[in-house]
Amino acid sequence: MTDNPSGIIPAVESLPLAEAATAEPQAAAHRPRGPLAKWLTSPAPWLNVSGILGFLLLWHLLTTVLRLPLFDKLPGPLETVGEWFSRNPTYGISVFTVEYYQHIGLSCLRVFLAFLLATALGVPLGLLMGWKKTFCDYTFPVLELLRPIPMLAWVPLAILMWPGRETSIVFLTFLGSFFATLLNSWLGVKSIDRSYFRAAASLGASESLLFRKIVWPGAMPFVFTGLQISMGYAWFSLVAGEMLAGEFGLGYLIWDSYILVQYPVIIIAMFTLGVVGSLSSLIIRLVGNLLIKWKVKEA
Amino acid sequence: MEIPSARPGEALPTNNPEPPAQSFPDNDPAPGRIEVESLYKSYETESGFREVIKDLSLSVTEGQVTAIMGPSGCGKSTLINLLAGYEKPNGGKISIDQKPVTGAGPDRLVVFQETALFPWLTTFENVAYGPKIRRELKGEKLDSVIMSLLRTVGLEDFRDKYPSQLSGGMQRRAELVRALVNRPKVMLLDEPFRGLDAMTRSLMRDYYLDLFERHKGTQVFVTSELDEGLLIADRLAIVTNRPGRIKKILDVALPRPRDESLRGSPEYLSLKAEALELLHEEALKSFKAGAVNSADFVGAYAAMG
């Protein structure tokens, strides 16, 4: 079916449906491949793999073969991977040690708590700011003043304010995440076409209905974009917080390994951060796609 | 131009065999009458003070289609916004059945220029939105009313599609039905078929005529296509160059039901000639006043004649 109205003969405009209804099962019969199978037969996976191999090769060349001064102290891929998957790791961290998972688990827990808090506060606040001008007039100047303050500048206050290291780290992570969520939720409401509000008002919607049926669904796409960005900021802030005040966690592990001259562990923790960061982002995207079916189905 | 005939088995909207009584379980509401008295509307813009509507008086008669035409920027959309209650006039009165208009409400429903279907709701949910939030109809009754309306416009198989999955013409039809299901006293249509290609547009007009002739509500229909205006309207109101007021109202006393074949009739042609002359006069004034797109407009009207 075409999106382009000009491609449709007027008198038979409802015909594409009839065609689609009969054509779809046939199409499905001779092309039963899902998106994954389609992707596997395209050149994309090969290019992906060669990209990764190329990166590893370059890394190997720079650190192990050429030993350039800049890369002199870095462990090469073989050394790192060997350590990462060793049953008996030299520095005590590999996929076979409990400590590795303790660091991952604690980092994830902190990010999860901070992200949850940032979402629970940032989304409603942002939606309300976009919806009610008076509320925006009160809150916007304060938030706009606080927003640009780099998260690292909050470290002393965070340590002074909160009891214990745990709450300070979660607070710092929350800060990083909060403003991105807030700003995008606010923009989400701003992006809703005025005619939707007008149409709903004509159809008899009350204020509370306008919020539930127009503001909330209309802002969703922006909200989820914001959540993905805020998740990125959360990991960024977490690592900084853990380096400064942590006792466990991947950020702490990186800094601790640096001080203890256990360089392969730094690389292991960094890659681990990359993996959990991507996974958390992926989860948000999947949840978003599930909730915003009307946007996904555009075809 | 003749409408291309449908494929075998595909009925044109105008000879849809379904009786009108099935579309609504109850009787259609009494159509409303709108009185507009010396309306005045101005805006404070960045480029200065701008009077959009000045001393506009108009009676929108009940149960008829009043088409509104005029040069671009003459305040047609502003008039619709004022009638709908989205904006407040700076002077003058608007009343519907003697009650002053104070805000938006389901007695006056608007069909917007580009579609305003909620993109996050399916076709069915969009149409059901009004009756549901006002708790007027529910359950099977709501379902059957909506489905019979969707059938009338050929959308019954698209009930669970989202607006982004519909073609432009389908979106406009869904929007017509979304307004109509609320049985408004007045429908306000602000160039509802704008942006559609000529073929889809003429089909949309037939769907619209069919719906109107079944439900006979009061209609205010803003258009920039003279043939569209003449084919659908009982009265054609010509608005002057900005600040807009009614220049003249032409009675379009052509027989109903109408179709394309009317376009050759002597009555139609003489009405068209009269309307063209009036429109051309206003277009020229708008051109002299230096409106940005008025040159195109003058050209367009020259081409129409």
Contacts between the chains, C-beta under 8 A, distances in Angstrom:
chain1	res1	chain2	res2	distance
A	1	B	165	7.9
A	1	B	167	7.5
A	2	B	167	7.2
A	3	B	167	6.9
A	4	B	167	7.7
A	5	B	167	4.9
A	5	B	168	3.6
A	5	B	169	5.3
A	5	B	196	5.7
A	5	B	197	5.8
A	5	B	200	4.9
A	6	B	197	4.1
A	6	B	199	7.8
A	6	B	200	7.5
A	8	B	167	5.7
A	8	B	169	6.8
A	8	B	199	7.9
A	8	B	200	6.5
A	9	B	4	6.4
A	9	B	199	6.8
A	10	B	3	7.3
A	10	B	4	6.8
A	10	B	169	7.3
A	10	B	199	4.2
A	10	B	200	5.2
A	10	B	202	6.3
A	10	B	203	3.4
A	11	B	3	6.2
A	11	B	4	5.2
A	11	B	5	6.5
A	11	B	6	4.2
A	11	B	7	7.6
A	11	B	10	6.8
A	11	B	12	6.2
A	11	B	203	6.3
A	12	B	6	5.8
A	12	B	7	5.2
A	12	B	10	5.5
A	13	B	154	6.9
A	13	B	167	6.8
A	13	B	169	5.5
A	13	B	170	6.9
A	13	B	200	7.1
A	13	B	203	6.4
A	14	B	10	7.5
A	14	B	154	4.0
A	14	B	155	7.3
A	14	B	157	7.3
A	14	B	170	8.0
A	15	B	7	6.7
A	15	B	10	6.7
A	16	B	167	7.8
A	17	B	157	4.8
A	17	B	158	6.7
A	21	B	157	7.4
A	193	B	116	7.2
A	195	B	112	5.0
A	195	B	114	7.7
A	195	B	116	4.0
A	196	B	116	5.9
A	196	B	118	6.0
A	198	B	84	7.3
A	198	B	86	5.3
A	198	B	104	6.8
A	198	B	110	7.0
A	198	B	112	7.7
A	198	B	116	7.2
A	199	B	110	7.0
A	199	B	112	6.9
A	199	B	116	4.5
A	199	B	118	7.5
A	200	B	118	7.8
A	200	B	129	7.6
A	201	B	86	7.7
A	201	B	103	7.7
A	201	B	104	4.1
A	202	B	84	6.3
A	202	B	104	4.7
A	202	B	105	6.8
A	202	B	106	6.5
A	202	B	108	7.0
A	202	B	109	5.5
A	202	B	110	5.6
A	203	B	106	5.9
A	203	B	109	7.3
A	203	B	129	5.7
A	203	B	130	3.8
A	203	B	133	6.6
A	203	B	134	7.7
A	203	B	178	8.0
A	203	B	182	6.6
A	204	B	105	6.9
A	204	B	106	4.5
A	204	B	130	6.2
A	204	B	133	5.8
A	204	B	134	4.6
A	204	B	182	7.9
A	205	B	133	5.5
A	206	B	133	7.8
A	209	B	133	5.6
A	213	B	118	7.7
A	213	B	129	7.6
A	213	B	133	7.5
A	214	B	118	7.3
A	217	B	118	7.5
A	217	B	120	3.9
A	217	B	121	8.0
A	218	B	118	7.9
A	218	B	120	6.9
A	220	B	120	7.3
A	292	B	120	7.6
A	293	B	162	7.5
A	294	B	119	5.5
A	294	B	120	4.7
A	294	B	121	7.5
A	294	B	162	4.3
A	294	B	163	7.8
A	294	B	164	6.7
A	295	B	119	7.7
A	295	B	164	7.7
A	297	B	162	5.8
A	297	B	164	7.0
A	297	B	165	6.2
A	298	B	162	7.9
A	298	B	164	4.5
A	298	B	165	7.3
A	299	B	165	7.0
